[in-house]
Amino acid sequence: MGRRLGLGLLQKKTDCRTVNHTETYDWWEGLDWVEEEGYTTHLITQHSVQFIKDNKDRPFCLYVAHEAVHNPLQGPDDPAIRGPKKEDFTPDDPDETYCQMMKAMDDSLGDILATVRESGIAEKTLVIFFSDNGGTPRNPLSNAPLRGHKGTVWEGGHRVPAIAWWPGKIRPGTITDQLGISLDLMPTMLDLAGASTPDGHTFDGTSLKSLLLDGNDLGSRQLFWNGKAMRDDTWKLVIDNETPQLFDLAHDIGETNNLADQHPERVQTMVQAIDAWKEDVKQT
């Protein structure tokens, strides 16, 4: 109890109720439409830093949902691009613009961590940094050696690195290939905070506390994507055009060697697991 969990920050200020939101000025503070000039990454950072300063003397959970790096590619000095075709906009030098967006986000993280340190709460604050998906083929990106991209169930669509920082708690330089997912964040934060959950409530994720603090193995687990793919430890099953394909990610991270014919029983078991997961989702 009494620990601070500084996890990312600030809700995205977009109004989901606006049907044509790509054509309008869509910057919101909660439910209030506000006018605020500036580059989105910079503005989110400013609000993040101020939030930390305002709440440094009490426990808080901070969620930083940066828009960058994302289409449309727009650097800090570029004019705002709106309208239904803004996602298709391509700058004269996509690589340079992408680098500008990445640097803006990197500088933002530096400012946020500096504020945590300057506020004297670094040893009380857990920071977790990660992306929500792999790169899109429309950007000057490469997910190699992973197969696929954002929007697919291949590893290139969702396998991303994550960084956990907690001075005095997490040993610097520790590297792990344990399987985690963003669904693990809620049970992890509640576990670290010593908070209880309502009776009968279960999480899709699992607490990462023992992994982060003690380096313990999480053990084998199953994860599912869109009813078309699943992980079972190092095994990955993808149902592509109704045809199950099986890969051993421990030896084939690029999902190039389909082992379905060699392991028919495992394929059957994993297909049944996907079907059971679908039914479970329907009932919840």
Residue pairs with C-beta under 8 A, 6 or more apart in sequence:
1 193
1 194
2 59
3 59
3 124
3 126
3 192
3 193
4 59
4 60
4 121
4 124
4 125
4 126
5 59
5 60
5 61
5 125
5 126
5 189
5 192
5 193
6 52
6 60
6 61
6 62
6 116
6 121
6 125
6 126
6 127
7 61
7 62
7 63
7 126
7 127
7 128
7 185
7 189
8 62
8 63
8 64
8 65
8 127
8 128
8 129
9 44
9 47
9 48
9 51
9 62
9 63
9 64
9 65
9 112
10 44
10 47
10 48
10 51
10 62
10 63
10 64
10 65
11 30
11 63
11 65
12 65
12 67
13 26
13 27
13 28
13 29
13 34
14 21
14 26
14 27
14 28
15 21
15 26
15 28
15 33
18 24
18 26
20 84
22 82
22 83
22 84
22 86
22 87
23 82
23 83
23 84
24 82
25 33
25 35
25 82
27 33
27 34
27 35
27 36
28 34
36 43
38 46
39 76
39 104
40 66
40 67
40 68
41 66
41 67
41 68
41 76
41 101
41 104
41 105
41 108
42 76
42 104
42 108
44 64
44 65
44 66
44 67
44 108
45 107
45 108
45 111
45 112
48 62
48 64
48 108
48 111
48 112
48 115
49 111
49 112
49 115
51 60
51 62
52 60
52 62
52 112
52 115
52 116
52 119
52 121
53 115
53 119
55 62
56 119
56 120
56 121
59 193
61 189
64 108
64 112
66 105
66 108
68 101
68 102
68 104
68 105
69 98
69 101
69 102
69 105
69 139
71 87
71 89
71 136
71 138
71 139
72 81
72 86
72 87
72 88
72 89
73 89
73 90
73 91
73 94
73 97
73 98
73 101
73 139
74 80
74 81
74 89
74 91
74 97
74 101
75 91
75 96
75 97
75 100
75 101
75 104
76 100
76 104
77 100
78 91
78 97
81 89
91 97
94 139
94 140
95 140
98 139
98 140
98 141
109 129
112 127
113 127
113 165
116 122
116 125
116 127
122 167
123 166
123 167
123 168
123 169
125 166
126 164
126 165
126 166
126 169
126 170
126 189
126 192
126 212
127 164
127 165
127 166
128 162
128 163
128 164
128 165
128 185
129 162
129 163
129 165
130 160
130 161
130 162
130 163
130 182
131 160
131 161
132 160
132 182
133 150
133 151
133 157
133 158
133 160
134 143
134 146
134 148
134 149
134 150
134 155
134 156
134 157
134 158
134 159
134 160
135 141
135 142
135 143
135 149
135 150
135 156
136 149
136 150
136 151
137 149
141 149
143 149
143 155
143 156
145 253
145 254
146 154
146 155
146 156
146 159
146 253
146 254
146 255
147 154
147 155
147 156
147 254
147 255
147 256
148 154
148 155
148 156
148 157
148 255
149 156
149 157
150 157
151 157
153 225
153 226
153 228
153 229
153 238
154 229
154 238
154 255
155 236
155 249
155 253
155 254
155 255
158 225
162 180
164 170
164 208
164 212
166 212
169 212
169 213
170 212
170 213
171 215
174 215
176 211
176 215
178 211
178 217
178 218
179 218
179 221
179 223
179 231
179 233
180 208
180 211
180 218
181 205
181 223
182 205
183 203
183 204
183 205
184 205
184 206
184 207
184 208
185 205
186 203
186 205
187 203
187 205
187 206
187 207
188 205
188 207
188 208
188 209
188 212
190 196
190 197
190 207
191 207
191 209
192 207
192 209
197 203
206 218
206 221
208 218
210 216
210 218
211 217
211 218
220 232
220 233
221 231
221 233
222 230
222 231
222 232
222 273
223 230
223 231
224 230
224 231
224 273
224 274
224 277
227 274
227 277
227 278
227 281
228 238
228 239
228 240
228 274
229 236
229 237
229 238
229 239
229 274
230 236
230 237
230 270
230 273
230 274
230 277
231 249
232 270
232 273
234 248
234 249
234 250
235 246
235 247
235 248
235 249
235 266
235 270
236 246
236 247
236 248
236 249
236 255
237 244
237 245
237 246
237 247
237 267
237 270
237 271
237 274
238 244
238 245
238 247
238 255
239 245
239 271
239 274
244 260
244 267
244 270
244 271
245 255
245 258
245 260
246 258
246 259
246 260
246 263
246 266
246 267
246 270
247 255
247 256
247 257
247 258
247 259
248 257
248 259
249 255
260 267
